[in-house]
């Protein structure tokens, strides 16, 4: 999450999109204040008439893949409900 929060306020430039049936990818680049280009992708899935983002990749690092292992470990040791509680607590700053 630090990677995402670290790009606050920079310019985002649309670079293109691809659609394959019910899945899509939107490619952008983040232009930093030092004029460095950072590649990013938003991965989407169609749900009826809406497109929903299910993953974001910045500099080739997928948030889904990045969190999969720790989330699975938490759920294996306790439960899905505990994972959700931990995430809510983190958002609240506990």
TAGITA-V678572 format. One record per run of one state. SS is the DSSP state (a for helix, b for strand, c for the rest). FROM is the first residue (numbers start at 0). LEN is the number of residues. If there is no record, write none. Layout:
BEGIN
ss;from;len
SS;FROM;LEN
SS;FROM;LEN
END
This chain:
BEGIN
ss;from;len
c;0;1
a;1;4
c;5;5
b;10;10
c;20;2
b;22;9
c;31;5
b;36;11
c;47;2
b;49;9
c;58;2
b;60;2
a;62;15
c;77;2
a;79;13
c;92;2
END
